[in-house]
Amino acid sequence: MREEENVAHDRKKRRVLSDEAPFLLRLGLVDDSGRPRPGRERKLAQVRRFVEILYHALPGAPTTLIECGSGRGYLSFAAHDLWQGNATVVGVERRQALVDEANDLATELYGGGTTPGTPTTLRFLHGDVEDFFQNPSALLSDAVHNNTEAVVVVALHACDSATDDALYAAVLANASAIFASPCCHKELRPQLDARVRELKRVTGRPLEPHESALLELGRHGLQLHKTAEMLTDTMRGLLLEIAGYDAPKMLEWVASDHTPRNTLLVATKKKKKGDVDALRARLRHLAAYYGITTHRLATCLGESLLDPSSETTTAATTKTTKTTKTTLVAATKPPPPRVVPHRMAPPEEEREHSVVSNRV
């Protein structure tokens, strides 16, 4: 019979997030004995790792932490547990049922009210993130909003351009730090596909080296998909630099077998103003290289991806084309009909004009 191993020398692993945290049980991440529930191991590992990163990256508890797209509130509850109520944690979620569920649990576990203005340090609000930051008094007190070191914004797996909305909200809040793990990337892939189709139709000239490279990537859908992911996050990093943040760090924050969406973007507020014009030039060169014309975060921040000289040339060309067309129309316009003396021309027919509103 095999002898039992001596494990007296083994020490229990010290965790930033306690195994006994009550919300872990109530949210179904662990069982009554504190062990991960079957099928929830990956989610639990992600929550633990995210909180560890917050703990080591921040010098102390922020005044306020906002989770964008909080869902069931895993990160919000974990952040509240991490700082033991010394930071106000606010989760923003558009699904009312999840907001009500999270608020009820927060009240049950920690007491206090769950609506803005109450003393509780953990609450959940219903709505879109951008709406709250456009009207910060609905989310933050004026004292907090005016403190540039007070706000930290986090977003875990906000789908597609929702990550851009979260980043824009962080910029509006003048957040001192941003932690965002993007989810799927759908906005740039169609633009890359269109660029590849355009290059396939090029005749009469040899392709530039970068055009040939993109065309080669276009032969493999998976590679083009990965290119879209990397390009999306790289452009996000440049846009945050333009908005006043240090060059964001891109981290692989969990193993890929936990989730393929394992990139974490970490950005902190700049202490010194950088060369914004040089950053804009780099962003436009990158966009032109891949044929990208739109990016959600660029649109939110009012940043154009087109080179100013090309915009001027395009505008001038458009104006010249319109002038030429006007001249041609005037030259080919038939002469007016000859007026016959002592006869009145027939009355002009009345036309009904309808106004159509185009919704963008």
C-alpha positions as CSV (number, residue, x, y, z in Angstrom):
1,M,0.0,0.0,0.0
2,R,1.3,3.4,-1.0
3,E,2.4,5.5,2.0
4,E,0.7,8.9,2.4
5,E,2.9,11.8,1.3
6,N,4.1,14.1,4.0
7,V,2.6,17.5,3.1
8,A,3.4,19.2,6.4
9,H,5.9,21.5,4.7
10,D,3.4,22.7,2.1
11,R,2.1,26.2,2.6
12,K,-1.2,27.5,1.5
13,K,-0.9,29.9,-1.4
14,R,-1.4,33.4,-0.4
15,R,-4.0,35.1,-2.7
16,V,-4.9,38.7,-3.1
17,L,-8.5,37.7,-3.4
18,S,-9.5,35.6,-0.4
19,D,-10.9,32.1,-0.9
20,E,-13.5,32.9,1.7
21,A,-14.8,36.1,0.0
22,P,-18.6,35.6,0.4
23,F,-19.5,36.9,-3.1
24,L,-17.6,34.0,-4.7
25,L,-20.1,31.6,-3.3
26,R,-23.1,33.7,-4.0
27,L,-22.1,34.3,-7.6
28,G,-21.6,30.6,-8.2
29,L,-17.8,30.6,-8.6
30,V,-17.0,28.3,-5.7
31,D,-18.9,25.7,-3.7
32,D,-19.5,25.6,0.1
33,S,-16.0,24.4,0.7
34,G,-14.4,27.2,-1.2
35,R,-13.4,25.0,-4.2
36,P,-14.0,26.2,-7.8
37,R,-17.3,24.9,-9.1
38,P,-17.1,22.6,-12.1
39,G,-17.1,24.7,-15.3
40,R,-16.3,27.9,-13.4
41,E,-12.6,27.4,-12.9
42,R,-11.6,29.7,-15.8
43,K,-13.9,32.6,-14.8
44,L,-12.6,32.4,-11.3
45,A,-9.0,32.4,-12.5
46,Q,-9.7,35.4,-14.6
47,V,-11.2,37.4,-11.7
48,R,-8.3,36.4,-9.4
49,R,-5.7,37.5,-12.0
50,F,-7.4,40.8,-12.8
51,V,-7.6,41.7,-9.2
52,E,-3.9,40.8,-8.7
53,I,-3.0,43.1,-11.5
54,L,-5.0,46.0,-10.0
55,Y,-3.3,45.3,-6.6
56,H,0.2,45.5,-8.0
57,A,-0.4,48.2,-10.5
58,L,-2.0,50.8,-8.3
59,P,-0.2,52.4,-5.3
60,G,-3.3,52.1,-3.2
61,A,-7.1,52.2,-3.2
62,P,-8.4,54.8,-5.7
63,T,-11.2,57.1,-4.7
64,T,-13.6,55.5,-7.2
65,L,-13.3,52.5,-9.5
66,I,-15.8,52.2,-12.4
67,E,-16.4,48.9,-14.1
68,C,-17.8,49.4,-17.6
69,G,-20.2,46.7,-18.7
70,S,-20.2,45.0,-15.3
71,G,-22.5,42.2,-16.1
72,R,-23.1,40.1,-12.9
73,G,-20.4,42.3,-11.2
74,Y,-17.6,39.8,-10.7
75,L,-14.8,42.4,-10.9
76,S,-16.8,45.1,-9.0
77,F,-17.3,42.7,-6.0
78,A,-13.7,41.6,-6.2
79,A,-12.4,45.2,-6.2
80,H,-14.7,46.0,-3.2
81,D,-13.3,43.0,-1.4
82,L,-9.7,43.9,-2.4
83,W,-9.9,47.4,-0.8
84,Q,-12.2,46.5,2.0
85,G,-14.6,49.3,1.2
86,N,-11.9,52.0,1.1
87,A,-12.8,52.7,-2.6
88,T,-16.2,53.5,-4.0
89,V,-16.8,50.8,-6.7
90,V,-19.5,51.5,-9.3
91,G,-20.6,49.0,-11.9
92,V,-22.4,50.3,-15.0
93,E,-24.5,47.8,-17.0
94,R,-27.2,48.2,-19.6
95,R,-29.2,45.1,-18.6
96,Q,-31.6,46.1,-15.9
97,A,-32.1,42.5,-14.6
98,L,-28.3,42.1,-13.9
99,V,-28.2,45.6,-12.2
100,D,-31.0,44.7,-9.9
101,E,-29.5,41.3,-9.1
102,A,-26.1,42.8,-8.3
103,N,-27.5,45.6,-6.2
104,D,-29.6,43.1,-4.1
105,L,-26.5,41.0,-3.5
106,A,-24.4,44.1,-2.6
107,T,-27.1,45.2,-0.1
108,E,-27.3,41.7,1.4
109,L,-23.6,41.3,1.8
110,Y,-22.5,44.8,2.7
111,G,-25.6,46.7,3.7
112,G,-26.3,50.3,2.7
113,G,-28.3,51.8,-0.2
114,T,-27.7,51.0,-3.8
115,T,-28.6,54.3,-5.5
116,P,-26.4,57.3,-6.3
117,G,-25.9,59.6,-3.3
118,T,-26.1,56.8,-0.7
119,P,-23.1,56.0,1.5
120,T,-22.5,52.5,0.2
121,T,-19.1,51.8,-1.4
122,L,-20.5,49.3,-3.9
123,R,-23.4,50.0,-6.2
124,F,-24.6,49.2,-9.7
125,L,-26.2,51.6,-12.2
126,H,-28.3,50.9,-15.2
127,G,-27.4,52.6,-18.5
128,D,-24.7,53.1,-21.1
129,V,-21.3,54.1,-19.9
130,E,-20.9,57.1,-22.2
131,D,-24.2,58.5,-21.0
132,F,-23.0,58.6,-17.4
133,F,-19.7,60.2,-18.3
134,Q,-21.4,62.9,-20.4
135,N,-23.3,63.7,-17.2
136,P,-20.8,62.8,-14.5
137,S,-22.9,64.1,-11.6
138,A,-25.1,61.1,-12.2
139,L,-22.2,58.8,-11.6
140,L,-19.6,60.6,-9.6
141,S,-19.7,63.4,-7.0
142,D,-18.2,66.7,-8.3
143,A,-15.3,66.3,-5.8
144,V,-14.4,63.0,-7.2
145,H,-14.8,64.0,-10.8
146,N,-12.6,67.0,-10.4
147,N,-9.8,65.0,-8.8
148,T,-7.6,63.8,-11.7
149,E,-6.1,61.1,-9.5
150,A,-9.4,59.7,-8.2
151,V,-10.9,57.6,-10.9
152,V,-9.8,54.2,-12.3
153,V,-11.8,52.6,-15.1
154,V,-11.8,48.9,-15.9
155,A,-13.5,46.8,-18.6
156,L,-13.3,43.1,-19.0
157,H,-14.3,41.6,-22.3
158,A,-16.6,44.4,-23.5
159,C,-17.7,43.2,-26.9
160,D,-16.4,44.7,-30.1
161,S,-16.6,48.6,-30.0
162,A,-18.0,48.6,-26.5
163,T,-14.3,48.5,-25.5
164,D,-13.9,51.7,-27.4
165,D,-16.9,53.2,-25.6
166,A,-15.3,52.2,-22.2
167,L,-12.0,53.8,-23.2
168,Y,-13.7,57.0,-24.3
169,A,-15.7,57.1,-21.0
170,A,-12.3,56.8,-19.2
171,V,-10.9,59.8,-21.2
172,L,-14.1,61.8,-20.4
173,A,-13.7,61.0,-16.7
174,N,-10.0,62.0,-16.8
175,A,-9.2,58.6,-15.3
176,S,-5.8,58.2,-13.8
177,A,-5.6,54.6,-14.9
178,I,-7.4,52.3,-17.4
179,F,-7.4,48.5,-17.4
180,A,-9.3,47.1,-20.4
181,S,-9.3,43.5,-21.8
182,P,-10.9,43.7,-25.3
183,C,-13.2,41.0,-26.6
184,C,-14.1,40.4,-30.2
185,H,-12.8,42.8,-33.0
186,K,-15.4,43.3,-35.7
187,E,-15.0,46.9,-36.9
188,L,-11.7,46.7,-38.8
189,R,-11.9,43.2,-40.4
190,P,-14.5,44.3,-43.1
191,Q,-12.2,47.2,-44.0
192,L,-9.2,44.9,-44.4
193,D,-11.3,42.5,-46.5
194,A,-12.3,45.5,-48.7
195,R,-8.7,46.5,-49.1
196,V,-7.7,43.0,-50.1
197,R,-10.4,42.9,-52.8
198,E,-9.3,46.3,-54.0
199,L,-5.7,45.1,-54.3
200,K,-6.7,42.0,-56.2
201,R,-8.2,44.3,-58.9
202,V,-5.1,46.5,-59.3
203,T,-3.7,46.4,-62.9
204,G,-1.3,48.5,-64.8
205,R,1.2,48.9,-62.0
206,P,3.2,46.7,-59.6
207,L,2.0,46.5,-56.1
208,E,3.9,48.2,-53.3
209,P,5.7,45.9,-50.9
210,H,3.2,46.6,-48.1
211,E,0.3,46.0,-50.5
212,S,1.8,42.6,-51.5
213,A,2.2,41.7,-47.9
214,L,-1.5,42.5,-47.1
215,L,-2.6,40.6,-50.1
216,E,-0.6,37.6,-48.9
217,L,-2.3,37.8,-45.5
218,G,-5.6,38.0,-47.3
219,R,-5.2,34.5,-48.6
220,H,-5.7,33.2,-45.1
221,G,-8.8,34.3,-43.2
222,L,-7.4,33.4,-39.8
223,Q,-4.3,35.5,-40.3
224,L,-6.3,38.5,-41.5
225,H,-8.5,38.1,-38.4
226,K,-5.5,38.2,-36.1
227,T,-4.1,41.2,-38.0
228,A,-7.4,43.0,-37.4
229,E,-7.2,42.2,-33.7
230,M,-3.6,43.5,-33.4
231,L,-4.3,46.6,-35.5
232,T,-7.4,47.5,-33.5
233,D,-5.6,47.4,-30.2
234,T,-2.5,49.2,-31.6
235,M,-4.6,52.0,-32.9
236,R,-6.4,52.2,-29.5
237,G,-3.0,52.6,-27.9
238,L,-2.0,55.5,-30.1
239,L,-5.4,57.2,-29.6
240,L,-5.0,57.0,-25.9
241,E,-1.5,58.5,-26.2
242,I,-3.1,61.4,-28.2
243,A,-5.7,61.7,-25.4
244,G,-3.0,62.3,-22.8
245,Y,-1.9,58.9,-21.6
246,D,1.4,57.2,-21.6
247,A,2.0,54.5,-24.2
248,P,-0.2,51.7,-23.0
249,K,1.2,48.4,-21.9
250,M,-0.2,45.3,-23.7
251,L,-0.1,42.3,-21.4
252,E,-1.0,38.7,-21.8
253,W,-2.8,38.6,-18.5
254,V,-4.1,35.0,-18.4
255,A,-3.1,31.9,-20.3
256,S,-4.7,31.3,-23.6
257,D,-6.3,28.1,-22.4
258,H,-8.4,30.2,-20.0
259,T,-9.6,32.5,-22.8
260,P,-8.3,33.5,-26.2
261,R,-9.2,37.1,-25.3
262,N,-6.2,37.4,-23.0
263,T,-4.8,40.8,-24.0
264,L,-4.9,43.5,-21.3
265,L,-4.4,47.1,-22.2
266,V,-3.1,49.2,-19.2
267,A,-2.8,53.0,-19.6
268,T,-1.9,55.7,-17.0
269,K,-2.2,59.4,-17.3
270,K,0.8,61.3,-18.6
271,K,2.7,63.6,-16.3
272,K,4.1,65.6,-19.2
273,K,2.4,66.6,-22.5
274,G,3.8,64.7,-25.5
275,D,4.1,65.6,-29.2
276,V,0.5,65.1,-30.2
277,D,1.1,66.1,-33.9
278,A,3.8,63.3,-34.2
279,L,1.4,60.8,-32.6
280,R,-1.4,61.8,-35.1
281,A,1.0,61.4,-38.0
282,R,1.9,57.9,-36.8
283,L,-1.8,57.0,-36.4
284,R,-2.6,58.2,-39.9
285,H,0.4,56.4,-41.5
286,L,-0.7,53.1,-39.8
287,A,-4.3,53.5,-41.0
288,A,-3.2,54.3,-44.5
289,Y,-0.8,51.4,-44.6
290,Y,-3.7,49.0,-44.0
291,G,-6.4,51.0,-45.8
292,I,-8.3,51.8,-42.5
293,T,-10.7,54.8,-42.7
294,T,-12.8,54.4,-39.6
295,H,-12.2,53.4,-36.0
296,R,-14.8,53.8,-33.2
297,L,-12.4,55.3,-30.6
298,A,-11.0,57.7,-33.2
299,T,-14.6,58.8,-34.1
300,C,-15.4,59.3,-30.4
301,L,-12.3,61.4,-29.8
302,G,-12.8,63.4,-33.0
303,E,-9.5,62.2,-34.6
304,S,-9.3,61.8,-38.3
305,L,-7.5,58.8,-39.8
306,L,-7.0,60.6,-43.1
307,D,-3.8,62.6,-43.9
308,P,-4.6,66.3,-43.9
309,S,-2.9,66.8,-47.3
310,S,-5.0,64.0,-48.8
311,E,-8.1,65.5,-47.3
312,T,-7.2,68.9,-48.8
313,T,-6.5,67.3,-52.2
314,T,-9.7,65.4,-52.1
315,A,-11.7,68.5,-51.2
316,A,-10.0,70.5,-54.0
317,T,-10.6,67.7,-56.5
318,T,-14.2,67.5,-55.5
319,K,-14.6,71.2,-55.9
320,T,-12.9,71.2,-59.3
321,T,-15.0,68.3,-60.4
322,K,-18.2,70.1,-59.4
323,T,-17.0,73.3,-61.2
324,T,-16.2,71.3,-64.4
325,K,-19.6,69.6,-64.3
326,T,-21.3,72.9,-63.8
327,T,-19.4,74.3,-66.8
328,L,-20.2,71.3,-69.0
329,V,-23.9,71.5,-68.0
330,A,-24.0,75.2,-68.9
331,A,-22.3,74.6,-72.2
332,T,-24.6,71.8,-73.2
333,K,-27.8,73.3,-71.9
334,P,-30.2,73.9,-74.7
335,P,-31.2,77.5,-75.6
336,P,-34.4,78.9,-74.1
337,P,-37.5,78.5,-76.3
338,R,-38.4,81.4,-78.6
339,V,-41.1,83.6,-77.2
340,V,-44.0,84.1,-79.5
341,P,-45.4,87.7,-79.4
342,H,-48.9,88.3,-78.2
343,R,-49.2,84.8,-76.7
344,M,-49.1,83.9,-73.1
345,A,-47.0,80.9,-72.0
346,P,-49.0,78.1,-70.3
347,P,-49.0,78.2,-66.5
348,E,-46.3,76.1,-64.9
349,E,-47.5,72.8,-63.4
350,E,-47.5,72.7,-59.6
351,R,-45.3,70.0,-58.1
352,E,-45.5,68.5,-54.7
353,H,-42.2,68.4,-52.8
354,S,-41.6,65.7,-50.2
355,V,-38.9,66.0,-47.6
356,V,-37.2,62.8,-46.7
357,S,-35.2,62.5,-43.4
358,N,-32.2,60.4,-43.7
359,R,-31.3,58.7,-40.5
360,V,-27.6,58.1,-40.1
